[in-house]
Every structure is written in C-alpha cells, then in structure tokens.
Amino acid sequence: MLIQLDDEKNKNKKLLKELNKEKIEDKELNNIRLGEKIIAVFFTSVNQDIHRPISCKNADIFSKIEAKIYNEYPKYKASNTYFTVNGNVIDRSKTIEENGIKDGNTIIANIYEE
C-alpha cells in the first residue's frame, strides 16, 4: 500500500512538472504580440573574438540585445563600441526591425580607435 502511494506521488510530481513546463511555454508564446516575430542574429567582432548567435524579437530595442553581448564579453562594454549590420551603424534606441535587422543577419561589434 505504501509503495503504491509513493508510486502515485511520483507520477503526480512528474505530471505537475510537465504541466508547469507547458504553462511556461504557453506563457512565452502568449507574450509574442501580434506582428512580433522571433529571429536569430549572429554577433561577431572585427577581430573575430565574438562568435555568438542570439534569438530576439523584431520589436526588441537593440540596447536590450546589446546588453546580452556585454554580459558575455565585458571588454566591449568598457570600450567605445558601436555595432553595424549590412554596413549600417545600428541605433541602440531603435528596435531590431527599425534598424533593418533581419533573420540571419550578422551584426559586427566595432571599437572606435582613438
């Protein structure tokens, strides 16, 4: 009888974990507003020390994505850094879409040389 109860408890725990996982996934999907798309961009640097794909939404402000790069590559935060895509300088205050960044684009981190 106790073994049966333990088995049922374990099954319930497993089902609760699965349910919570699905709730999280549903919540993430619901957070994508109408017209928003998830895209993937690839970050690199002129000296090739950054190699980082990042997924984001086309409506994300670029500075939010930039912060992710700075967390992993703090050297660039301490430098006078600017980013380019397709030869154009990215405006940190604009969205991914407003900057003309598309799915699969490569964004290059550049450092102003003084």
C-alpha positions in Angstrom: 0.0 0.0 0.0 2.8 2.4 0.9 4.7 1.5 -2.3 1.6 2.2 -4.3 1.2 5.6 -2.6 4.8 6.5 -3.4 4.3 5.5 -7.0 1.3 7.7 -7.2 3.1 10.6 -5.6 6.0 10.2 -8.1 3.5 10.1 -11.0 1.8 13.2 -9.7 5.1 15.1 -9.3 6.1 14.2 -12.9 2.7 15.3 -14.2 3.0 18.6 -12.3 6.5 19.2 -13.7 5.2 18.6 -17.3 2.2 20.8 -16.7 4.3 23.7 -15.3 6.7 23.3 -18.3 3.7 23.6 -20.7 2.4 26.6 -18.8 5.7 28.3 -19.2 5.9 27.6 -22.9 2.3 28.8 -23.4 3.1 32.0 -21.4 6.2 32.6 -23.6 4.1 32.1 -26.8 1.4 34.4 -25.5 4.0 37.1 -24.8 4.7 37.3 -28.5 2.4 40.1 -29.6 0.7 40.4 -33.0 3.2 41.2 -35.6 6.2 40.2 -33.5 8.5 37.6 -34.9 11.3 35.7 -33.3 14.5 36.0 -35.3 18.1 34.8 -34.9 21.1 37.1 -35.5 24.7 36.3 -35.3 27.2 38.6 -33.4 30.8 38.8 -34.4 33.6 41.3 -34.0 36.2 42.8 -36.3 38.9 40.9 -34.5 36.8 37.7 -34.5 36.7 37.2 -30.7 32.9 37.3 -30.6 31.0 34.4 -32.0 27.5 34.4 -30.6 24.1 33.7 -32.1 21.2 35.4 -30.3 17.5 35.0 -30.7 15.3 38.0 -30.2 12.1 39.6 -31.3 11.9 42.1 -34.2 10.2 44.5 -31.7 13.1 44.3 -29.2 15.1 47.5 -28.6 18.6 46.9 -29.8 20.1 48.0 -26.4 18.5 45.0 -24.8 20.3 42.7 -27.1 23.5 44.7 -26.8 23.4 44.1 -23.0 23.4 40.4 -23.6 26.7 40.7 -25.6 28.2 42.9 -22.9 27.4 40.4 -20.2 29.3 37.7 -22.1 32.0 40.0 -23.5 32.6 42.7 -20.9 35.7 44.0 -22.7 33.3 45.6 -25.3 31.2 47.4 -22.6 34.3 49.1 -21.3 35.3 50.2 -24.8 33.7 52.7 -27.1 31.8 50.2 -29.1 29.3 50.5 -31.9 27.5 47.9 -34.0 26.9 47.6 -37.7 24.7 45.4 -39.8 25.0 45.3 -43.6 27.4 48.3 -43.5 25.0 50.5 -41.5 25.5 51.7 -37.9 22.9 50.4 -35.6 20.9 52.9 -33.4 20.8 51.5 -29.9 17.5 53.2 -29.1 15.6 51.7 -32.1 14.0 48.3 -32.4 15.6 45.4 -34.3 13.1 46.0 -37.2 13.6 49.8 -37.2 17.4 49.1 -37.6 16.7 47.0 -40.7 18.0 43.8 -39.0 16.6 40.6 -40.5 16.6 37.0 -39.5 20.0 35.5 -40.1 21.9 38.9 -40.3 25.4 39.2 -38.9 26.0 42.1 -36.6 29.5 43.3 -36.2 30.9 44.8 -33.0 33.4 47.6 -33.8 35.5 49.6 -31.4 36.3 53.3 -32.0 40.1 53.6 -32.2 41.4 56.7 -30.5 
